[in-house]
Amino acid sequence: MSTPTAAPKSSARIHVQKFGTFLSGMIMPNIPALIAWGILTMFFIPKGFTPNEAVATVVGPMIHYLLPIIIAYTGGHMVYGLRGAVVASIGVMGAIAGSDYLIAQENARLLEAWLATGKAEADFSELGQVHMFIGAMVMAPLSAYSMRWLDKLWENKIKAGLEMLVNMFSAGIWGFVLLIIGFYPIAWLVNGLMSILSSAVNWLVANNLLPLTSIIIEPAKVLFLNNAINHGVLTPLGLAQAGDAAYNNRSILFLLEANPGPGLGLLLAFALVGIGAAKASAPGAAFIQFVGGIHEVYFPYALMKPALILALIGGGMTGVTTNMLLGGALRAPAAPGSILAVLAQTAPGAYFAVILSVVLSATVTFLIAAAILRASRKTDLAAEAAGEDRFASAVSQTEANKGKSSDALSGLLAGGGAAHSGPIKSIVFACDAGMGSSAMGASVLRKKIQAAGFGDVTVVNKAIASLDDAFDVVVSHEDLIARATQRTPSAVHVAVDNFMSSPRYDEVVDMVRRTNSEAAAEAPAPEAPAPVPAATAAPEAAPTAGAVPAAVAVADHADEASDSVLKLSSIVLDGTAGDKDGAIKEAGDLLVASGNVDAGYVDSMYEREKSVSTYMGNLLAIPHGTNEAKSMILSSSISVVRYPNGIDWNGNPVKFVIGIAGAGNDHLELLGKIAEVFLDESKIAELEAATDAQQIKDAFGKVNG
């Protein structure tokens, strides 16, 4: 099997992943409340260890009111701070009451029909409550986003002294509207959805088909798509069953995704019959996964050889079948998916079934995975001998799938022997074209490296197509990490998703500090950061591209460069675009109008954005063309468009869009200065307050280091 290539991300997968991440963000912070509720049921309900009728009265209100409200509060806060949290809580209260009203109406109708048949009222069984977990996950974003939109309508239009009055009444009135929306359409919608989902699950159980869910859940976990399934469907349904005496206040659904057995079996197979870094790191990863509950550590092992997903499915189906046959179930969600959390939430009388399901699922996964690894061992050894590092590529791909960095995943490389050995001397920031994102990212990282006292470490930028395997560390966007790994298999690879303020930059600095500490201790501390040596700079980078100027002469040179690269006519203070595509066109049209690029260059800017986002962080986006579009650039040019009210850039706020067309190196020094400006909040505020184009140009051309 070849090293994974960087195919364009599926937009459907990205949307499902983002949706699942948002749901997880609402549920995970409230897991302590779910654990507390699980302990409450463990001891005090009639079937608990120490039944207590008085204390048990807390069980119903907690799951029916408290848990949905705090989930809505959390979701609203994620979107729009405290205002979003408050109106989301009001809205979900309406959904709870509306659901109770609908259930009461339906119970009255059913009772009337029951009595009409001559049956006794005492024999009638009422429908139970619907707990508004899904309602909370619907009302939270609906409430918070709508509140934020309304606030923007009268932003900066309120007379001084009336702000608090308007803010309080607007939130209160809109909260009332949301309560009514929750009471009627949302309650009706969620009750209907829960009825459909419950019927589907009951049908699967009745027909002994529940194990088939592993065919969906196990691959979804490896691709980080499981959150949408787990938190969007399984957790709400499981909590509904756990709060219902008809299900003995427990649910098997909590074990469909959280069972740590399949992951343990896969890692044990690598520990015994794997090769290279994967074999070396598997024992430690098994402990982290099984005891720590961090399942993502086994995902790279599955991605190395996708056939291993069959082993995970087999183990998952075995665990579900065991629990179905023997009555294994939990009282509440087990999060994280640790064996300790699973045992803590295991329902009374179900310990044998749950433990056996974990053991059997691990065993089945181990046997299938070991057979697959043995069958391909000769091919894998040959690939390793040829210098192919599939494990490092799989770890990088896993981080790209996750959409952000992970200490647990990074630790796999360090623990498996793939970390860099010896001092780090050269770092390259790689992107698709090598003219914009990488130049600014390299500038930010270079400044941090030099500030840490490692002036002898070069930080340059290059296009991925121009990379060679001569660099110690390669930093690239998470969507490009697999391609960069192919070009530089011996380097340490770091994926970022925020070019201006990524926390991964500090991790790189720490890595340099650790690996270079011995050499740094022997050498005298420099009085000032040394400039980047010109002889080691990448072809795409100027001798001091993006470096902080050390003398006035350097600053003066930047002013001269900016005169030709950034013209006053290419600066717009009030952009008219309302979305990302419009902003790209507006910035691109300015580049065309400057006479520095052909009209077709704007289309290449759209193509670039489709493959990798040019959002930089700190209110900045820098759209630019693809590497193939460099032939359309007559000379380097930069345009600046400010959007005072901001625009949405893939879910991120952007107020400054800087279009870039880089033919040579003459734009790189200015980009370095722009990066320095956007690292300073006070300087960003000055740009926001600027009243003419000259002020913007001066801010970029006269940055003092």
N, C-alpha and C positions, 0 to 999 in steps of 0.2 A: 504494500500500500504506500502510495506516495505521500509526501508532506502536504498538508492541506493548503490549498490555494485560496486567495482572497477573492471570493466571489462577492458581488454586490449584495448587501444585506437585503433580505426579503422584507419589503415594507410591511407585509402582513405580520411577519414574525416580530418585527420591531414594535408594531402597535400592540400586539398581544403581550409582548414582554413589558412594555411600558404600562399597559393596563394592569398586568399582574403585579408589577412593582408598586404601583399606586395602591392597589388593594392590600398588598403586604405591608406597606407603610402605614395603613390605617389599623391593621390587625396586630402586627408584631409589638408595637409599644404597649398594647393593652393585654398581652399574654399574662403578665403578673395578675391581672384581675381575673382572667380565665382560670389561672392556677388556683387562686384563692377560692373561686367558686367551686372548682373541682374538689378541693380539700373540704369545703363546706358540705358538699354532697357525700363525700367519702365517709364522713363521720356521723352526720346528723339527720339524714333522711331516714325514713322507716327501715330501709334495707342497708343502712350504713353500719359502720363498726360500733358506733355509740349513738343510737337513735335518740334524738331530742326534739320533741314536737315544737317547743317554743323557738329554738334556734333555727329549726328547719323552715320557719316561716320566712326567713330571709332569702331562701333559695329562689323562689319564684320571682319576687321583685327584682332581684339582682340580675337574673338572666333576661327578664322581660323589659326592664327599664334601664338599669344602670349600664349594662354592657353595650347595648346599641347606642345609648346616648354618648358614652365616652368614645366609642368608635367614630361616631359622627363628629364629635368635637375634635378628635385627632385629625380626621380627614379635612375638616374645614380649616383647621390651623395650618395644615400642610399647604393649602392653596392660598389662604388670605389671612394668616395670623389670627389674632384674637377675634377680630370682627367676623371672619369666616367661621371660626369655631363656634361662636355664640349663635349665629343665625342657623348654622347646620344643626345644632342641638335643638333649637326651637322647631325646625322643620321636621326632624325625625320624631319628636314628641307627637306631632300631628299624625305622622305615619303610624305610630304605635297605637294611638287612640282610634284612628280610622280603621286599622286592622281589627282591633277588639270589637268595634261597632259592627263591622261586616260579619265577623264570626258569630256575634250575638244574634244578628238578624237571621243568619243561616241556621243557627241552632233552633231558633223559634220556629222557623219554617219546617225544619226536619221533625221537631217535636209534634207539631200540628199534624203532619202527615203520619207520624208514628201512632199517635192517639186515634187517628181516623181509622186505622186498621184494627182497633180494639185491643191493642197491646197496652201493658201497664207502663205508666210514666217512670216507675222505679227501674224498669229494665232499659230505659233509653240511655244511650251513651253520647254525650255531647262531643262536638269537635273541640280539639284543644287550641290553645293560643298559637298564633304565628309570631315567632320572635323576629323583630325587625333588623336582623343583621344585614341582609341584602338591602333593606330599606335605608339603613344608615349609610351604606356604601354608595347608594344612589343619591340620597339627599345631601351628603357632605359636599361633593364637587358641584352639584347643581346650586346649592345655597351659596357657597363661597365664591364661585365664579360669577354668579349673577350679582352678588353684593359688590364685588370688585368692579364689575362693569358699571353698575349704577353709580358708585363713588366717582368713577372717572368722568361721568357726565357733568358733575358740578365741581370737579376739581379746579382749584384756583378761581372759583367764581363766587365764593362765600365771603360776605363782608366780615372784616376783622371783628372778633368778639362773639361771633355767632357760630364758630366752628363746632364747639362741643354740642350745642343745641341741635344743629343739623345732623351731626354724626349720630347722636343718641336716638333722635326721632326717626332718622332714615333707617337705621338698623332695626329699630323696634317695629316700624310699620312694615318693612320688608320681611322681618321675621314672622309677623302675623300672616302675611300673604303666603309665605312658605309653609306655615303650619296648615293653612287651608289646602295648599297643593299636596302636602303630605297626607292629609286626612282623606282626601277623595281619590285623585288619580294614582298617586304613588302607592297608597295602601291597597287599592284594588289591583294594581299591576303586580305588586310583590306577592300578595296572597295567591294570585293566579299562577305566578311563576313558581312559587314554593309548592303549590299543589301539583304542577306538572313535573317538577324535579323530583318530588317525593314519590310520585307515582312511578316515575322511571326507575328510581333506585329500588323501590319495592318490587317492581317487575323483574329487575335483574336478580334480586335476592330470591324471589319466588321461583325463578327458572334456573337458579344456580349459575348465573352468568356474571356475577360480580367480579370474579377473577379476571375477566376480559378487560376490565378497566386498566389493568397493568400495561396493556398494549399501547395505551395512550399516555398514561402517567409516567412510565419509566423513560421513554424517549423525551417527553416534555421536560422532565427534570434536567436532563443533560443539556438541553438547549435553553434552560432558564425560562421555560414557558409554564412551569408547573404552578406558579403563584396564582395565575388567573383561575386555574382549575381548583387548586386547594383552597385559597381564600375566597374565591368567588362562588364556589359551589359546595365543596366537601365540608368546609368549616361551618357555614350557615346551616346546612342540612344536619350535620353531626350535632351541632348545638341544639337544634330543634328536637332531635331524638333524645339527647342527653337530658333535656328538660321535660321529657314526657314519660310518665310512669308506664305507659304502654310498651315502651322500649327498655324498661327497667333502668331508666336514667343512665343509659350508656349508648355508645355508637361504635360500630365497626368502621365507619367512614373515617374516623380519626387515624386509622392505621393504614389506609390505602397508600398514602404518600410518605408518612413519617417513619415507616418500618426501616430501621437501620441495617437489617439483614442483607439485602441485595448489595449494598455498597461495601459492606464488610467482606462478603464473599468475593467480590471482584478484586478488592485490594489484597486479600490473602492469596488469590491466584497469582497476582503479579509478584508478591513477595516470595512465592515458592518457585514459580516457573517463568517469571518475567526476565528481562535482561536490562543492563545498563542503568541509567538514572531512574527509570520507572521502578525497577526492582529495588534499588537502594532506598528510594523514598517511600515505598509502599507501606512498610511497617509503621512508620511515623504517621502517615496519612490515615492508616486504619484506626489508630488510637484517636486521632483528631475527629474522625468521622463517627466512630462508634460511641466514644465517651463524650466528646465535645459536641456532637450533634451537627457538625458543619458538613453537610452532605456534598457541597460543591467540590471538596477536595478529590472526590473520585471521578468527577466528570472528565478531566483531561485523559484519564486512563481509558475511558470508554471512547473518547474522540480519537485516540491514537489508532483504534481499530474498531470502527463502527459495528462490526459483526458482534462485538461484545455486548451490545445493547440487547441482543437476544438472550444473553445470560441474565441480564438484569430483569428482563420481562419474565423469564422462567422463574427466577427467584421471587419476584413480586407476586406472580400468580400463585406460587406455592404458599406464600405467607397468607394471602387473602383466603385461599381455600381452607387452610388450617384453621383460621379464625372463624370462618363460616361454619365449619363442621363442629368445632369444639366450643363456640361461643366466646371467642376472644373479642374484647372491646375495651374502649377507654371511656372515662367520664368526661374528659375535656381534651382539647388539642394538646399534643405533646410538642412543645416548641422550646428550644430547638429539637431536632429529631434525634436526640441522644437516647441511648438505652436507659439512662437514669431518668430522663423525663418521661419516657414511655412507661417504665415501671411505676413512677410516681403517680401517673394518671390511670393506671390499670384498674378496672372495676373489680369490686370484691368477687371472689370466686373465679376470676378469669386469668389469674396469673399463669397457670400451667399452659393454657392455650396461647397466651400472648408470647411467653418465653419460647415455647415450642415453635411458634410461627416465625420468630426471629431466627432461631437455630436452623430450621429447615430451609428458610428462604436463603440464608447465607450459604448453606451446604449446596443447594441446587445451583445457585449462581457460581459458586466456586468450581463445581464439577464441569459446568458448561464452559466457563471462562478458561479453565486450565486446559481443556481439550482444544479450544480455539487457539490459545497461545502456543501449545505444543505443536499444533499442525503448521503454524507459520513461523516456527522458531528459526529455521534455517534461513528463510528470507529476511527475517528481522536482524539476525546476526550479520548477514551480508550488508544490509543497509547501514548498520551501525559501523561496520568496518570501513564503509565508504564515506563516513563522516556525516551521515544524515542523522539529525537529532529530532526525531519525531516527537519525543516527549516535550521538549521545549516548545515546539510548534503547537502541540496540543494544549499546553498550559496557556500560551498566548491566545489561541483561538477561544479557549474557555473564558478568559478575561474579556475578549471581544464580545462573546455571546452574552456575558453578564452585563456588559455596558459600563463597567467601572473596574477599578483596580481592586485587588483582594489580597490582604496580608497572608491569608491561608494558602492561596494559589501561588503567590510569590515565594512563600516558604518552601513549596515543593521543589522549586528550582534550586534554592539554596541548600535544601536538605539532600537533594538528589545528586549533587555534585555538578550542577550546571551553572552555578554562580561563578562570577569572574575570579580568577586566581591571579595574584600579582597586582602591581599598581595600575590604576586606570590612567591612561595618558590621552586617549582620544575618544570624544563623544560626538556622535552625529545625530542631528535632528532631521528625520527623513519624512517627506511628504510626496504627494503624487507629482507635483510640478516643480517643487524646489524653489519657488519664487516668492511665496507669501507666508503661508502658515508655518513652514519650517524655519523661515528666516526670523520671524517674530518669536517663535518658540525657542529657537537657538539663542536669540538675544536675551530672553528672560533667564534661561538656564545658565548662559554664560555669566551673566551678572551675579547669579547666586553662587556659582562655582568660584568666581574670582573673589567675591566677598568672603567666602569661607577660607581664603588664603591659598587656593590651589591655582595660581596663575599659570603654572606650566601645563595644565590640562587644557587641551584645545577643544572647543565646542564649535562645530560648523554645521551647515545645513546642506543637504543634497536632495535631489530627486531620487526616488527609490530605484528607478531604472539605471541610475548612475552609481549605485552603491557597489562597493567591493567588500570582501571579507577582511578588512584591515582595521576595523574599529573595535574598541573595547566595549562600548555601550551604544546601543541604537535606541533612540526615542522616537516614537511615531504615534499617529492617531490609532485608536483601538480598532478602527475599521481597516487599517492598512498593516497591522502587525504581522499577519500571516505572510504577506508579500515581502515585508522587510526581513522576516526570519529566513525566508528562502534565499535571499541575496546575501545575508550575513549570518550563517548558522552558528558561527563560533562566538558571536557577541552576546552580551546580556541585553535582552529586549525589554523595554519599558513602554507600556501603553498608556496614553493620556486621552482624556476627553475634553479637557479645558486647557487651551494653549497659554492663557495668560496667568492663571492662578491655580494650576493643578497641584494637588498635594504630592503627586509623584515626583515633582522637581526636588522637593526636600528629601524624598527618599533617595534620589540619585546623589544628591550632595552627601547624604549620610553614607551611601555606598562608597563614594570617593574617599570620604574621611576615614572609613574603616580600612579600606584596602590600601590607602596611601599613607596611613598614619605613621608607619615605621619610617618611610622616606621623609615625611614631613617633619618628624621629630629630629632627624639628623640634619636637615637643612635649616639655615637661619630664616626666621620669619621675615617676609618681605615687608617693606614699609608701605608699599602701595601695590595693588594688583598689577601684574605684568600684562602687557597687551598680548593678544593672540598672535603667535608667530605666523608671519605671512607665508612662509614656506610650507606650512602644514595645512593651510586653509583649503577648503574644498573648492573645486572649480566654480561652483555656483556662488560662493561667498566672497565678498570683498575682503582685503587683508584684515580689516578691523570691523567686519560687518556686524552691526548691532552692538558693538562694545561701547561701554561708557567712555566718553572722551576724557583724556587726561590733560589736555591743554586747550587754551583758547583757540589755537590754530586749527585743531580738529573741529571745534564747533563752527569756526568760520567756514571751513571746507563744507560742512553739512549745509550751511546756509546757501552756498553756491550750488550744491547739488539739488537742494530743494527748489531753487528757482526754475530749473529745467524739468524736474520730475513732478513737482506739485505746483501747479499754477493757481493763481487766485480764481481764475475762471472755472477751475475744477473743484471748487469748494462751494457747497450749498448748505445754508444754515437751516432751512426749513424744507425737508424732503416731503414730497407729496404722496409717496407710495404708502399703501396701507398694509402690505404684507411682504413676506420675504422675496417672492418672485418679482414684485414691483420694485423693491429696493435694489435687487441685483440689476434690473434693467436700468434703473435711474443712475446707479454708479457706473455701469458699463457704457451708457450713452454719453456720459461725461468724458470717459476715456476716448471714445470714438470722436467726440466733438473736439478734443484737444489735437486731433490729427496724428496721434501716436499709435493707434491700432486700427485694423480693418474692422468693418461693421460685423463680420462673422465672429469676432472675438467674444461678443456678448453671448452668443449661443454656447460657446465653449465654457463660459462661466456657469451657465445652467448645468452643463454636463458635469462640471467639477462638483457642483453642489449635490448632484444626485448620488455621486459615489461617496463623498465624505463631506460632512458639514464644515463650513468655514466659520462657524461661531467660535470666537476666541475666549469668551468670558469677559467680565467687567464691562458689560454694555457694548461690546465691540464685535463686529463681524467683518471679515476681509475677503469678500468673494473675488476669485480670480480664475483664469482659464486653466485648461488642462496642459499637460506637458506637450501634447501634440499641437496645441494652438500657438506655440511660441513663434511659429513662422508668420503669424498674423500681427506680431508686434513689431512696429517700425522703430520705436525707441521707448525706453522705460517711462512709465507714467503712473501717477497715483491720483485718485479722486476721493473726495471726502463729502459724505452727505450726512447731515445731522437730522435726527427725528426727535424733536422735543418731547413728544408724547410716547415715544417708543413704539416698536413693532415686535411682533412675535416671531422668533427665529427657532423653529422646532421646539417650542415650549420655553425658550429662553428670552429674556427681555434684551433688546438691542436698541441703542440710541445713536450709535455711530457706525456707519457702513463705509468702509474704505475699499474702493476698488483698486486692484493692482494689475499692472501689466509690466512684467520685468523682462527686458531683453538682455541685459547684461548684469553688471554688479552695481551700477550707479544708484539704484533705488534701495539697496540693502541697508546702507547707513541710515537713511531716513526712516526705514522700517524699524531699525533698532531704537531710534529715538521715539518713534510712535509707541513702541512696546513699553519703553520706560515711562512715558506719560501715563499709559493705561494701567500701570502698576501702582500709581499714586492716586488715591481717592480725591485728594485736594485738587490735583491737576485735572482730573476728570470733571470735577465740579466747575473749574475755570472754563473748560471747553463747553460745558452746558450753559454757562452764563455769557459766553462770548456773543458780542453783538455785531461783529463783522468778520469777513473771511480772513482779513489780515491777522486778527488775533489768533485764529485757529492755526494759520500757517506759522506764526511766530512761536506758538506753543510747541509745535513739532520741531522747529528749526533751532530753537535756543534753549535746549534742555541742558542743564548743568549737572555734571556727574558728581 
